[in-house]
Amino acid sequence: MKELLLYLFTFIITYLFYVIFVGNRKSVLKKFPNGKEMSYLKYRYGIKINDKNLKAISNKIFLANSFILSTTVYIVCLFDNLLLEIIIGVITLTIFILVLYHLIGIYYKNKQKGR
């Protein structure tokens, strides 16, 4: 139960942090298309980013990053050995980043093909 509350707390705080400090600030949001996440999606999946779809893509990235972080924290808290926590954390983080960004990339690639 304690881990579940930690999971929900981490997810909510991380998502709110992204929305408040990145999503609601126009100066920061303008720099967002040049960030690592968007660069990866542009390079790997050929996604074209404009002002019209920037808010939607960034919101999905905020949700994905919040899920990745909170799930990794939850999984790491299940172990007691520090070295094992680090190894499991890095592996979990890598897998979730690759899978979720792949899903986001496929979604927007198919959405742009349909236009």
N, C-alpha and C positions, 0 to 999 in steps of 0.2 A: 504494500500500500504506500509506503514511504517513497519507493522508487517511482511509482505511478504519479504521485504528486510532484516529485522532482521533474519527471518527464513533462507534465503539463505546464508547470511553472517555467521551465526552460523554454518550451515551445512558445508560450505566450509572450514572455519577456523578449525573446529573440525576435519574434515577428513584430512586436510593437516597436522595438528598437529600429528595425529596418524601415517600417512605415513612417515613424516619426522623424528619424534623422536622415533618411535617404529619400523615401517616397514623397514626402511633403515639402522638401526643399528643392526648389526649381534649379538652383545653381548646382546642387549635388546631382540631381537627376539628369541634368544636361551632360555631366561627365560620365554617367553610368554606362552609356553605349561603348565607351572606350575601356571599360573595366575588363578584368580577366574572364568573368562569366560570359559576358556578351561577345567578347573577342573569340572565345571558344565556340560559341554557337554560330557566329558568323563564318568562321574558318571551317569548322567541321561540317556544318549543315547548310551553309549558304543562306542563312536567314538575313533578310533585309530588314533593317530597323529604321523606322521613321517615327515622327512625333505621334502619329496616330496609334501605333501599336506598342510604343515604348512603355506606357503605363501598365498594359496588360502583361507584357513579357516580364517587366521588372517585378510585378506582383507575384507571378508564378515563381520567379527566382527567389523572392523573399520567402515564400511558403516552402520551397524546396530546401533552402538553406536552413530555415528554422527546423524543418523536419530532420534534416541531416544532423544538425548539431544536437537536438534534443534526443534523438534516437541513439546517437553515439554516446552521449552522457549516460543514458539509461543502461545501455549494454555494458559500458565500462564499470558502472557502479555495482554490477553483479559479481565482480571479481574482487579478491582481497590482495592479490599480489601486484605490486606496482609495475614490475616488468611486464607481467601478463596484461595488465590494464593498458599499458602503452602500446604493446604489440596489437592487441585486439582493437584498440581505438584507432590506430593508423589503418589497419586492414578494413575495419568497418567504415571509416570515413572515406577511404578511397573507393570502396565498392559502391557506397551510396551516392557519392558525387558522380561517378561514371554512369550509374544506372539512371538517376533522376535527370541529369543533364541530357542523357541520351533520349529519355522520354520527352522532355521539353523540346529538344531539337527535332525529333520526329514529328511531334504535334504541330509545331510551327512550319516545318518543311511541307507537311501535307496540307496545312491550312493555306500556305502561300501558293501551292500548286493548284488548289481548287479555285483560285481567283481567276 
